[in-house]
Amino acid sequence: MKLTTVVLFVIFNIIYYLVFVIGIGALGFSGKTIHGFSPGNAVAISAMLFNFAQAIVGFGAAHLLFRNWKTNNFIHSPYQGVPSKQLARLYAFAAIALLSYLSVSFSIFDINYSEAYKFRSENSSAAYLQTLFYLFSAISISIYISLGKTFTPISVILIAAMVMIVLRTGDKNALAFLFFAMLYALRIYNTKIGISRIALLSLLAIIILLFTSVLRFYRSGFDFQTALILGFYNFDVLSLDGAGPFVSILHTMDSRPEYLLGSKYINDIYNIIPRFIWPERPITIPEEFAQSIIKDWQPGMGLGYSPYAEAQSNWGPNFIFVHFFMFGAVWFIVWGLFARVFASICGSRDLISRIYYVFGVYLLLLSFRTTSLSFIKGMVHVFAAVFVVHACNTLLHHASRRLR
């Protein structure tokens, strides 16, 4: 089996909806509720399987039609370029610079979990820089691993900083970046995976999943040893993520809202503009949903939102495939355009593929708990920063040559 974009999409579907339906169903049958919904009564396994099949058909059809659209084959044939030690140093330096700024200006290591939501809402620029720190660190670490230099001092520093942020704030995004970076460095993507690599991949996934369960108890005030024991013996699938995506499915299935026919997609385009630039930016469907569900909602609070709920709200339960076809088409077209533009900037095929299989795969995973087109916002913001990094590197290179 090859770990292609479509296969990753299927795996993420399974993780988020087939596995979690079992967990939510068990929770519902136990008599408990999630934000007032009784999952055991509201979720029909057959309906979820039908939705799952429609999503695969829609995204798969888009893949067949648009996968080669100006991509220069960087999605389907990674590992064509040569890892560059210079680029590893460049991104490590950029990551250290971002970490220093976040530490001095925002005291990122002093923020605890209860303050994290408010911090991200009130300091959207800091949240953006924090994501850049994760990405630049992951790129640098993955290049060093590809070069056979796994435990360089700079890699250890960056990994330690990312883990510390996770422990303090509960932001699990850093773990996702590290995981996908390691997958790329170990040459897992788009190549035939043997038994040894499947075993290693499974072990990494299990460690990260258990760590998120332990983190839940550590944030609650238990010491790490106690949290480790509680996390291991109290592991359940719902602890891996907020229940928001699943609640949004239940809410949509129960309420059967009037079909939007894609009218809310435009708010995803507006969402590209950061809120610190446009404070009155129109809110998206997930924000509307969070405000309606969370009691005593405050800015920065969120639940996550399922693309299945978004698909059903727009096109109805029988045309969910339309939403996922549109998502897949936009995905491959936009990534193809960005790849072509970025190739003219940095000229490194390895770096383009590395960004896609670290940040792109992260965005693909993230699309299962937010609006589908919000990945464009992430791409615009990140590629703008990458352009600045390479522009500064070019200027410094020319300046050093003149001094010689």
Phi, psi and omega in degrees: 000139176255137181274077180272177179300317181294319178297319176299318178300317178296316180299315180297323175301313181298313181300312188281328190241320178284312180294314184290332176300322177297313180296316181292320179299316178297321179295318180294317181290341177282354178095358180274166179231162175241111181051040176089354180261144177256098188299324183300330181267331188273328186263123173259123183301321181297322179294319180293323178294323177295317177297317179302313180297319179297320180297316180295317179297314181296310181291321179297320178296319177297322178298317180295324185275327190238004187296332181258018185285093176058031182269349186056022175066016184289337179284318188270342181228071177289178178067024177275328182276177180253124178302138184247123177296327178297318178292324177300317178293320181300311182286330175294317178297317179296321179294317179296320178298316179295317180297318179297316180295316180295324180290317183283314187276329185237000180049053188301329182278353180262359182273128177263176187299320183293338180264350189296317181300312181296320180299314182294327179287316184278342182231065183297330178294321178293321178297322177295315179294327178294320176296319177298320177300316178301313184293310182298322177296315182297319179297312181298313181298316182295323178294316179299320178296318178298329179275002180082017181240074188291314188250058173286153180305320182293323178295318179297318179297314182294316179297317180298319179295318180295317179296320180297319178296319178299314182295323183282314189256344183079011180282104185279358181300325180300322179295321179296316179299315180296318182296312182291327176295319179293322177300317180293315182297328179274007176058046180275324189291137169056023174233157179294128186262121177278177183297320182296320180287324176297318179297316179295317179298316180296319179297315178300316181297316181297317179300315181293319180296317178294324179297321179294326177291318177297321182300325181301319181279327178297320178293336182279358175110357178285150174291164190297322181295316178294319179298324179297316180292312181296319181296324181288317185273349180242026181292134170212156188296331182288344179283349183285335182207159174300152185282003185308308180304325183280323175297321180296325176295312180300316181298316181292319179294324182283318187275333182047066184291164177295137186293134183274340179054038175083005185294335182273354180298330183297330179293334175292327177291316176301329185295347177298326181282121181300148182292336178288344174267321181233084183300329182267021180304136180303142182279155181267173180303315179301322179293318177300317182296315180299319180296326182279338186259317187282124177289138182057044180302142176228153179307134181102340178283142179204163180244341192089153185218132185280136174296337175292321176294319178297318180296315182290325178295327182273318191235355181089164186293338183266357182231032178299328181299333179298315180299314184285334173292316178297317179299313180296318180298312179296321180303306184289325179292312183294317178295325176297317179296314181296322180297320181292317179295316183292327179300325180285343181272308187254334177071009182255109178295325180298317182292321179299311179296322181295318178296319181295313186278357170254296183285319180298315179294324175299316179294325178296317176295317182295334182294348179273002176221021175205179180295145191296322184273002180292346179297334180297321178300313179299320180294315181300313183295317183289316181292332174296317179292319179298321178299317180297318179301314182287328176295316178296320179297319179295316179297317179295323179295316179293322180294320180293325179292323179292322180294331178288000000 
